[in-house]
């Protein structure tokens, strides 16, 4: 990783954004860069931080044998596609029961990051995908839908 991709660099970028007048960030979906969620919280404390589920899946698959990847992914889908967080946690328990002994590092990673990986469950299913991935497609619709959940924080910024 180059020096320009570190959390310290992003802290300076966030500070610069704040100094230029950005007052608030609603949701920040970030990859797994260590220290990035803390950097965001230090400048924009109300920001909802969501770790990118797609990045987490890709990182997990690096540790899964190719012969097990298809089956592992089939068992993982109920975790991130669950309707509610409790169902996702139950699916994560089942995933760990089946795969935890063979791939403990992968399951430990999901467990240790769970609070930041599961933030998107606070929102309706229709708008979760743009929240849990760093892919910014369809954000116009998502911002309109999110305005309901951030009362007052979008007033005077956008008209819906």
HUWOTA-V172050 format. One line per field, one symbol per residue. psi: psi as a letter, one per 40 degrees, with the letter a starting at -180 (. if undefined). A space follows every 10 residues. Layout:
psi: ???
This chain:
psi: hideeidddd ddddddddde ehdihdhhhi afhheddddd dddgdehhhh ihdddddddd ddehideedd dddddddede eididddddd dddddddded ddgddddddd ddeddddede eeiiddeddd deiehfifdd ddddddddef hdeehedih.
